[in-house]
Amino acid sequence: MSAVTQLQALWARMQGWVLVEAELPEPVTDSVLEGTGLRVRGAVERGDPGAAEAIARSHKATDADSQTVEYLVTGQVLEANDFDSDQGSGSRHCGTDVVITVNGSLIQAQLQGWARDFIHGSRLSVRGELLVIPYYEWEDFGLVDTRSTWHVEEARRLPDGDLLLRLLPVPTSI
């Protein structure tokens, strides 16, 4: 299964430190990001069981805060793995990394709860912001590879130093 290929342009936040950590140049309009994955960080919602699989801009979002774009991601659980973090007092459970299929495309989600709560093949709706996954996480945390190549349609520098990127998936060649 491939990573994101059938989607329209999406707004995603790239935290400023991600570029510094990876020693990458700042993305600009019309640049290309290779080997980049997206994660929705938000909350699980009770969705309509008949709702179509989609990554759709949230109807609850307002344009008053142009620094955050919220999406409703609806698809099926492909895989779920618990993750721990050690913040000085020992390792402790912090949530679950979930891979969601959306019309054949793959996207990561980071959610509260335990992996056992997310059953393979079950329907899932998550409302939240899309984030560029820091590059080191792929190998360091053994994430399922959902990376794609993205065309940057627009890049905005935010007051906090992060970037808001309008990304369009680049079709993979056969």
Buried (B, 14 or more C-beta within 10 A) or exposed (E): EEBBBEBEBBBBBBBBEBBEEEEEEEBEEEEEBEEBBBBBBBEBBEBEEEEEBBBEBBEEBEEEEEEBBBBBBBBBBBBBBBBEEEEEEEEEEBBBBBBBBBBEBBBBBBBEBEBEBBEEEEBBBBBBBBBBBBBEBBEEEEBBEBBBBBBBBBBEEBEEEBBBBBBBBBEEEE
